[in-house]
Amino acid sequence: MLANIKKTFRPLPSILTAAQAGEQMENNVFVVALLAAVIALLGIFSEAIFLLPYMVVKGVLAGVAAAQTGNFQLNMNSVDMTLVQLFATVGATVAMMLYVKHVEKRSLRTMGFVREHAVSDYLIGMVVAFAMFAACVGICMATGAMVFSGYVLGGRYLMMALFFVGFIIQGMSEETVCRGFMMTSLGSKGGALVGVLFNSLFFGALHLGNSGVTVLSMVNLVLFGLFMSVLVLKLNSIWMACAIHTVWNFVQGNFFGILVSGTDMGPSVFRFVSVPGMGLWNGGQFGMEGGLATSIVLTLAIVIVLLLKPRESK
């Protein structure tokens, strides 16, 4: 089993050796890291292209209403705005794919978008994510940090479906930016461990502006990034990571009714309420991702994946 841990990083995983074939301008790993961070941020900012038309329309409608009522109100924290933001993350996915294909001159396979096992990996990832987050909730309930508040969905099935599709897009977006682009570009130059650590820290830093962020929540976000990174290297595929990221976010907000990285996702099937004073376990205002229960589950998940035998890549 220890040999499987070593094989995660040495010799270089197939997904990173394939990425080495690309035409990259710099050989200095620090320069590549800086470029990767800048390019990733530019990719994320490209989401504004999709957000801007919606915000303009929303502003015009608010102006029309204000002309009639004399009261201008523009709510950017509404459920519909959250949905649009989720769908807008497709911009980062497209931007990263175009950059890798036309600038680094490498195929999307080197980002982990392979055909082999794509469907089975995605389905397994969905089950794994649900089981992991259910375990987090179970730990919180066992420690008295969370209580069940009841069924709250009502008839909002269409809204739930839209959120699920939105999280499919959003989950793929963050995995494409951090694991598909950053880890492979940097890892192919500086080695697998450098790629894993840097993209995981970058992933955590992306959430610094979220509501209720704490030191433990940042640690957990980095742990999540490490888990996703090792999984991609083991499978030489990004599909399972995309599925886990999607369902992890969806079930905590729209199934269990818990804050997602400090954000309320609106409609949910059930409502689980965090007990005040138990923030160490339930994450407090940040949500479950800021609690010790998540730390335990993610640490175990990383260990399990490290012990798995790497998948042979064609």
VENQUIBEL-V142098 format. One record per residue. SS is DSSP state (@ for helix, = for strand, . for the rest). NEAR is the number of other C-alpha atoms within 12 Angstrom. Layout:
# VENQUIBEL-V142098
SS,NEAR
SS,NEAR
This chain:
# VENQUIBEL-V142098
.,15
@,14
@,15
@,23
@,25
@,22
@,27
@,37
@,32
.,20
.,20
.,28
.,41
@,33
@,48
@,45
@,29
@,28
@,36
.,31
.,22
.,29
.,21
.,27
.,17
.,21
.,18
.,15
@,22
@,19
@,18
@,30
@,34
@,20
@,22
@,37
@,31
@,19
@,28
@,41
@,28
@,22
@,33
@,33
@,26
.,24
.,31
@,24
@,24
@,23
@,27
@,18
@,16
@,23
@,24
@,17
@,15
@,23
@,19
@,17
@,18
@,21
@,18
@,17
@,16
@,15
@,13
@,11
@,11
.,11
.,12
.,17
.,19
.,20
.,15
.,19
.,17
.,18
@,22
@,24
@,26
@,30
@,31
@,32
@,35
@,34
@,31
@,36
.,36
@,35
@,33
@,38
@,39
@,32
@,31
@,44
@,34
@,23
@,31
@,36
@,23
@,17
.,19
.,32
.,23
.,32
.,28
@,30
@,33
@,40
@,49
.,47
.,33
.,25
.,19
.,21
.,23
@,23
@,19
@,16
@,28
@,31
@,21
@,21
@,32
@,30
@,23
@,28
@,34
@,27
@,22
@,34
@,37
@,26
@,25
@,40
@,40
@,27
@,25
@,36
@,24
@,16
.,21
.,23
.,30
=,34
=,25
=,23
=,18
=,16
=,17
.,20
.,21
.,14
.,13
.,16
@,17
@,14
@,23
@,28
@,20
@,25
@,36
@,33
@,26
@,31
@,39
@,35
@,34
@,37
@,41
@,43
@,41
@,49
@,50
@,48
@,48
@,51
@,54
@,52
@,56
@,50
@,49
@,56
@,55
@,42
@,42
@,42
@,33
@,29
.,29
@,38
@,30
@,29
@,42
@,41
@,32
@,35
@,43
@,35
@,30
@,35
@,38
@,32
@,25
.,25
.,30
.,23
.,16
.,24
.,20
.,27
.,32
.,30
@,22
@,31
@,39
@,34
@,31
@,37
@,38
@,35
@,35
@,44
@,42
@,40
@,37
@,48
@,55
@,46
@,44
@,49
@,51
@,38
@,38
.,42
.,45
.,46
@,41
@,43
@,48
@,44
@,41
@,40
@,43
@,40
@,40
@,43
@,44
@,42
@,40
@,44
@,38
@,38
.,34
.,40
.,35
.,43
.,38
=,39
.,36
.,28
=,30
.,30
.,38
.,32
.,36
.,34
.,29
=,23
=,28
=,34
=,30
=,33
.,24
.,16
.,14
.,25
@,31
@,30
@,36
@,39
.,42
@,35
@,31
@,36
.,46
@,55
@,50
@,43
.,40
@,33
@,38
@,39
@,35
@,29
@,32
@,34
@,26
@,21
@,31
@,29
@,22
@,20
@,31
@,30
@,21
.,23
.,23
.,30
.,22
.,17
.,23
.,14
